[in-house]
Amino acid sequence: MPSHHLDQRIVAVKPIVVPVPGRGSDLQVKVTAPLSGRNLPVIVFSHGNAWSMDGYEPLADRWAAAGFIVVQPTHLDSRRNGLTWDDPRFATVWRVRIADLHAVLDGLGDILLQAGGLEKRVDRDRVAVVGHSWGAQSAGAILGARVLDADGTPGEDFSHAGVSAGALIAATGTGDTLTPFALEHLPFMRPDYSTMTAPALVVAGGKDDSQLSTRGPEWFTDAYHLSPAPKSLLDIAEGEHTLGGLAGEKVAETTDEDPARVALVADAVSAYLHDALKLDDAAWNALNDAAAGGDGTWNIISK
């Protein structure tokens, strides 16, 4: 069984190139893992808009220390690729993101081989996908969510049989209340969660007031309320979109910097996935007990 100790040493390997014909630029990934342990579960993590494999170190490092192998691709919308809102490729980037995640999942053995022989220490039957913001919508598609077209018809099924569970952090809500900017630039931000059947934790901030929707913070709870069980929702009352600084310390987008909040999100995801992947339910049960006996600054509900 993987170690759950947060003080164990970790190692990161980058860049590892994943071959994707026709993508236009190399798909690069970073792998972070504990130095010791066998039968390690995997988290494939999808970053938010404009980020890269080099962001979200506070999450990746904490998950690796909790016993996960963490694989982080750099999507095409990364600022290092120079894609702007007006780039003609932008309209289909959401599909490229999902294809990136499939390429990582399909090529996991080779990726881990290049990451120092991790393919000998992995449990390929325990793979999860996690994402933040746009990455959460990308991850949701792997878990079974679809995208509605302008007529409200669900698009194709992008789910991946190799993924058993996941976590969506600050995930896009339904698209009927998109702002004019979002309708123009992000029309694909119309998820249909009714088919997202895989177990998942949804993380939402009570002060995440997006410029993409007119509905306010509750928009980010749709992934929980509109998807079938089993699902859990971690609702953090004072959390804004970066939930304390998930992508890193002192980054420009972090308007609610709080390292303790970041640690809460990271630990909640790892605890949930240990339970959902049938490794160990102790940490998840303890977190639920802490929420029930807490001061209401964060709560967990499940269905």
Buried (B, 14 or more C-beta within 10 A) or exposed (E): EBBBEBEBEBEBBBBBEBEBEEBEEEBBBBBBBBEEBEBBBBBBBBBBBBBBBBBBBBBBBBBBBBBBBBBBBBBBBBEEBEBEEEEEEBEEBBBBBBBBBBBBBEBBEEBBBBBBEBBEBBBEEBBBBBBBBBBBBBBBBBBBBBBBEEEEEBBEEBBBEBBBBBBBBBBBBBBEEBEEEBBEBBBBBBBBBEBBBBBBBBBBBBBBBBEBBEBBBBBBBBBBBBBEEEBBBBBBEBBBBBBBBBBBEEEEBBEBBBEEBBBBBBBBBBBBBBBBBEBBBEBBEEBBEEBEEEEEBBBBBEE
